[in-house]
Amino acid sequence: MRKIWTNALSGTALKLIAAASMLLDHIAYFFGFTGRVPSWFTSAGRLAAPLYLFCLSEGFAHTRSRRRYFLRIYLLSAAMASVRFCMQYGGIGVRGDGFYPENSMLTTFVILMIVWQGIDLLRHRRLLSGLVAVAAPLLWPFAASRLFAALPVFAPQICYVCTAWLPLWGMTGDTSLPVLLMGLLIYPLRVHRRAQAAWVAGVSILYHFVLVFFVVRGQPGFACSQMFTVYVEWMQAFAVPLMLCYNGQRGRGLRAFFYAFYPAHIAVLYALSCLLYGAMR
């Protein structure tokens, strides 16, 4: 019975769980203005990021061509970021209340795959190229800020490049430091499943529960129960048991579905939210 339980889920099954989790989370994200979306949608959505990072690391390790694998994600990320740039800085297609989708998980995937490739280069003692691949994506935000300061006349162009084609990590959202921190070691620890699981759980609980608790506990009206209803990012830790159920098999794959799902469900939910917002005014 233990073997059946601990080897129950293929890569495809994990990605389907992650997709369902993301869908619930984004329903809350796009339709939160109605006040009618159950709060547990957001809590359930915390499973998505660690599961997708886990599946990405497996795909990165087993793909026949890392170059094609990276290129597919990179181009999709750039296309979505370009649309987001037009919304953020051009006001194109922005909802009536000023809301627009800021989803950028694919940007994190792009950054992490470059770093992971650098880690593999270092393992093969290709020190210079490995150090460049690891350091460049991590240091790029600091270099970009200097570039903005040095060339303010080109700020819009630099902003677009940094948004879409040479993406930056930040402190909030899908590209935030804790997401990047979690992903950094998911790949090198993939051959040590317990250590990998401990890393994901540790980042989730120490950063999102312990640290957040000490930051918000002094706020007026704070109650400990809010750690289970409002500050729920730490619930990413519940993805760990699912990760430990991975059987090492790809499953059915469904590659076309998963590549289409991310941009398609965001576009559909956003369009519906715009229609509903307009109808409720």
Secondary structure, 3 states (H helix, E strand, C coil): CHHHHHCCECHHHHHHHHHHHHHHHHHHHHHHHHCCCCCHHHHHHHHHHHHHHHHHHHHHHHCCCHHHHHHHHHHHHHHHHHHHHHHHHHCCCCCCCCCCCCCCHHHHHHHHHHHHHHHHHHHCCCHHHHHHHHHHHHHHHHHHHHHHHHCHHHHHHHHHHHHHHCCCCECCHHHEHHHHHHHHHHCCCCCCHHHHHHHHHHHHHHHHHHHHHHHHCCCCCCCHHHHHCCCCHHHHHHHHHHHHCECCCCCCCCHHHHHHHHHHHHHHHHHHHHHHHHHHC
